[in-house]
């Protein structure tokens, strides 16, 4: 918010400073170009106050008309309108309320200063656009593709657009550069790509939840652990091996009988 206020203040200050000096461009036949304002134009001589790009006066020169290739001079109205011509609305992003209120004030000031301007229709259209968007922002809506929606709907769309931009940036850098610096930059871009990919399904899930389209996860019955079966009763050793004992005894009797017959 504070940053936008500072930018707007700088814009208006530059516009006022330009208007104070005028905005004339004088091109000499020698190729020299001077910027400043015309002090007088009499007797075939143009008195020209030239200044540097920062509007510091550098000299007051008398230039014969015969030496001038071209001379263009803007009116204060043209200068002020050119300062307002930088106005743009982002089709995919709303702005803070201060952005709209400051632009509306600038446009209304232009209408007050130049009530007969042929730019009135354009300026009024900009005022209406700002007021319309301001109403949407106050209502808590977000903007994407020149369409107003809930912030929950806008977020996955904005993240998807951001992902495409990052991927294009990554491929362009990888294609045209292989320096160590670019490899480090590629790593940074890739980290951003992975972060956005992580955020997109979360944002989509939040949007679906805001619509009430998500079915709750089925509630599973708690799993009750079964008690282990009781250990089997202990069996005496002679019950486990009685078959072997009986078989062994019978075998011994047979062997003894055979030996006695001999």
C-alpha positions as CSV (number, residue, x, y, z in Angstrom):
1,X,0.0,0.0,0.0
2,X,2.7,2.4,1.0
3,X,4.8,1.5,-2.1
4,X,1.8,2.3,-4.4
5,X,1.3,5.7,-2.7
6,X,5.0,6.6,-3.2
7,X,4.9,5.6,-6.9
8,X,1.7,7.7,-7.5
9,X,3.3,10.7,-5.7
10,X,6.4,10.4,-7.8
11,X,4.3,10.2,-11.0
12,X,2.3,13.3,-10.2
13,X,5.4,15.2,-9.1
14,X,7.2,14.4,-12.4
15,X,4.1,15.5,-14.3
16,X,3.8,18.8,-12.5
17,X,7.5,19.5,-13.0
18,X,7.3,18.7,-16.7
19,X,4.3,21.0,-17.0
20,X,6.2,23.8,-15.2
21,X,9.0,23.6,-17.7
22,X,6.9,22.8,-20.8
23,X,7.8,19.9,-23.1
24,X,9.3,21.1,-26.3
25,X,11.7,19.2,-28.5
26,X,14.0,21.1,-30.8
27,X,16.0,19.2,-33.4
28,X,18.8,21.1,-35.1
29,X,19.9,20.4,-38.7
30,X,23.3,19.4,-37.1
31,X,21.5,16.5,-35.5
32,X,21.6,18.0,-31.9
33,X,18.3,17.5,-30.0
34,X,17.3,19.9,-27.2
35,X,14.5,19.5,-24.7
36,X,13.0,22.3,-22.7
37,X,10.6,25.1,-23.4
38,X,10.2,27.9,-25.8
39,X,10.8,31.3,-24.3
40,X,10.1,33.3,-27.4
41,X,9.8,33.0,-31.2
42,X,10.3,36.3,-32.9
43,X,12.2,37.7,-35.9
44,X,13.3,34.3,-37.1
45,X,15.0,33.4,-33.8
46,X,13.7,30.9,-31.2
47,X,14.9,31.6,-27.7
48,X,15.0,28.1,-26.1
49,X,15.5,27.2,-22.5
50,X,17.2,23.8,-22.6
51,X,17.5,21.4,-19.7
52,X,18.9,18.0,-18.8
53,X,16.9,14.9,-18.4
54,X,16.5,15.7,-14.7
55,X,15.0,19.1,-15.6
56,X,18.0,21.1,-14.5
57,X,18.3,24.2,-16.7
58,X,21.5,24.0,-18.7
59,X,21.3,27.1,-21.0
60,X,19.2,29.7,-22.6
61,X,20.0,29.7,-26.3
62,X,19.0,31.8,-29.3
63,X,18.5,29.5,-32.2
64,X,18.0,30.9,-35.8
65,X,15.0,29.3,-37.5
66,X,17.3,28.5,-40.4
67,X,19.2,26.1,-38.2
68,X,16.1,24.2,-37.0
69,X,15.1,20.9,-38.5
70,X,12.1,20.3,-36.4
71,X,10.3,21.9,-33.4
72,X,7.5,20.3,-31.4
73,X,5.8,21.8,-28.5
74,X,3.2,20.2,-26.3
75,X,0.5,22.0,-24.5
76,X,0.1,21.6,-20.7
77,X,-3.0,19.5,-21.4
78,X,-1.0,17.2,-23.6
79,X,1.7,16.9,-21.0
80,X,-0.8,16.0,-18.2
81,X,-2.6,13.5,-20.4
82,X,0.6,11.8,-21.3
83,X,1.4,11.5,-17.6
84,X,-2.0,9.7,-17.1
85,X,-1.5,7.5,-20.2
86,X,0.5,5.0,-18.1
87,X,-2.7,3.9,-16.4
88,X,-3.3,0.2,-16.8
89,X,-5.5,-2.4,-15.1
90,X,-4.2,-6.0,-14.6
91,X,-6.6,-8.5,-16.1
92,X,-5.4,-11.2,-13.7
93,X,-5.0,-9.3,-10.5
94,X,-7.0,-6.8,-8.4
95,X,-5.2,-3.9,-6.7
96,X,-5.4,-2.4,-3.2
97,X,-8.2,0.2,-2.7
98,X,-5.6,3.1,-2.6
99,X,-4.6,2.3,-6.1
100,X,-8.1,3.1,-7.5
101,X,-8.8,6.1,-5.2
102,X,-5.5,7.8,-6.2
103,X,-6.1,7.3,-9.9
104,X,-9.7,8.5,-9.7
105,X,-8.4,11.7,-8.0
106,X,-5.9,12.2,-10.7
107,X,-8.5,11.7,-13.5
108,X,-11.0,14.0,-11.8
109,X,-8.2,16.7,-11.5
110,X,-7.6,16.5,-15.2
111,X,-11.3,16.9,-15.9
112,X,-11.4,20.0,-13.6
113,X,-8.3,21.6,-15.2
114,X,-9.4,20.9,-18.8
115,X,-13.2,20.8,-19.0
116,X,-13.1,21.3,-22.8
117,X,-10.5,18.6,-23.5
118,X,-11.2,16.1,-26.3
119,X,-9.9,13.4,-23.9
120,X,-12.9,13.7,-21.6
121,X,-14.5,10.5,-22.8
122,X,-11.3,8.5,-22.2
123,X,-10.8,9.9,-18.8
124,X,-14.4,9.3,-17.7
125,X,-14.1,5.7,-18.9
126,X,-11.0,5.2,-16.7
127,X,-12.9,6.7,-13.7
128,X,-15.7,4.2,-14.3
129,X,-13.3,1.3,-14.6
130,X,-11.5,2.2,-11.4
131,X,-14.8,2.7,-9.5
132,X,-16.1,-0.7,-10.7
133,X,-13.0,-2.5,-9.7
134,X,-12.9,-0.7,-6.4
135,X,-16.5,-1.9,-5.6
136,X,-15.5,-5.5,-6.3
137,X,-12.4,-5.2,-4.1
138,X,-14.4,-3.7,-1.3
139,X,-16.8,-6.7,-1.6
140,X,-13.9,-9.0,-1.1
141,X,-13.7,-10.4,-4.6
142,X,-10.6,-11.3,-6.6
143,X,-9.9,-10.9,-10.3
144,X,-8.6,-13.3,-13.0
145,X,-8.9,-13.2,-16.8
146,X,-11.1,-10.0,-16.4
147,X,-13.6,-12.0,-14.4
148,X,-14.5,-11.4,-10.8
149,X,-14.6,-14.4,-8.4
150,X,-13.9,-15.5,-4.9
151,X,-10.3,-15.5,-3.7
152,X,-10.6,-19.2,-3.3
153,X,-11.4,-19.7,-7.0
154,X,-8.8,-17.2,-8.1
155,X,-5.8,-18.7,-6.2
156,X,-5.4,-22.0,-8.1
157,X,-5.9,-20.1,-11.4
158,X,-3.2,-17.6,-10.5
159,X,-0.9,-20.4,-9.4
160,X,-1.4,-22.3,-12.6
161,X,-0.5,-19.2,-14.6
162,X,2.6,-18.6,-12.4
163,X,3.7,-22.2,-13.0
164,X,3.5,-21.8,-16.7
165,X,5.5,-18.5,-16.5
166,X,8.2,-20.2,-14.4
167,X,8.5,-23.2,-16.7
168,X,8.8,-20.9,-19.7
169,X,11.5,-19.0,-17.9
170,X,13.3,-22.2,-17.0
171,X,13.3,-23.6,-20.5
172,X,14.4,-20.3,-22.1
173,X,17.3,-20.0,-19.6
174,X,18.3,-23.7,-20.0
175,X,18.3,-23.4,-23.8
176,X,20.4,-20.3,-24.2
177,X,22.9,-20.4,-21.3
178,X,25.1,-23.0,-19.6
179,X,27.2,-20.8,-17.4
180,X,27.7,-21.6,-13.7
181,X,25.6,-18.6,-12.8
182,X,22.7,-19.7,-15.0
183,X,22.8,-23.2,-13.4
184,X,22.4,-21.6,-10.0
185,X,19.6,-19.5,-11.4
186,X,18.0,-22.6,-12.9
187,X,18.1,-24.3,-9.5
188,X,16.3,-21.3,-7.9
189,X,13.6,-21.3,-10.6
190,X,13.2,-25.1,-10.2
191,X,12.7,-24.7,-6.5
192,X,9.9,-22.1,-7.2
193,X,8.3,-24.5,-9.7
194,X,8.2,-27.3,-7.1
195,X,6.8,-25.0,-4.5
196,X,4.0,-23.8,-6.9
197,X,3.3,-27.4,-7.9
198,X,2.9,-28.2,-4.2
199,X,0.5,-25.3,-3.7
200,X,-1.8,-25.8,-6.6
201,X,-3.6,-29.0,-5.3
202,X,-3.9,-27.4,-1.9
203,X,-5.5,-24.3,-3.4
204,X,-7.8,-26.4,-5.6
205,X,-8.8,-28.4,-2.5
206,X,-9.6,-25.2,-0.6
207,X,-11.7,-23.9,-3.5
208,X,-13.7,-27.2,-3.7
209,X,-14.2,-27.1,0.0
210,X,-15.5,-23.5,-0.2
211,X,-18.1,-24.8,-2.7
212,X,-19.1,-27.6,-0.4
213,X,-18.3,-30.2,-3.2
214,X,-16.0,-32.3,-1.1
215,X,-17.5,-35.4,0.5
216,X,-16.1,-36.0,4.0
217,X,-13.7,-38.9,4.3
218,X,-15.5,-42.0,5.5
219,X,-15.3,-42.6,9.2
220,X,-13.8,-46.0,9.9
221,X,-14.8,-48.0,12.9
222,X,-12.1,-48.2,15.5
223,X,-10.1,-51.4,15.2
224,X,-10.3,-53.5,18.4
225,X,-7.3,-55.7,18.9
226,X,-8.3,-59.3,19.4
227,X,-7.1,-61.1,22.5
228,X,-4.5,-63.8,21.7
229,X,-5.8,-67.4,22.0
230,X,-5.0,-69.2,25.3
231,X,-1.9,-71.4,25.1
232,X,-2.6,-75.2,24.6
233,X,-2.5,-77.3,27.8
234,X,0.7,-79.1,28.5
235,X,0.7,-82.8,27.5
236,X,3.0,-85.2,29.4
237,X,5.9,-86.5,27.4
238,X,4.8,-90.2,27.5
239,X,1.4,-89.2,25.9
240,X,3.3,-87.5,23.1
241,X,5.6,-90.5,22.4
242,X,3.5,-93.5,23.4
243,X,3.3,-94.7,19.8
244,X,7.0,-94.7,19.5
245,X,7.4,-96.5,22.8
246,X,4.8,-99.2,21.9
247,X,6.3,-99.7,18.5
248,X,9.8,-100.0,19.9
249,X,8.7,-102.5,22.5
250,X,7.0,-104.7,19.8
251,X,10.1,-104.5,17.7
252,X,12.2,-105.6,20.6
253,X,10.0,-108.6,21.3
254,X,10.2,-109.7,17.7
255,X,13.9,-109.5,17.6
256,X,14.3,-111.4,20.9
257,X,11.9,-114.2,19.6
258,X,13.9,-114.6,16.4
259,X,17.1,-114.9,18.3
260,X,15.8,-117.6,20.7
261,X,14.6,-119.8,17.8
262,X,18.1,-119.9,16.6
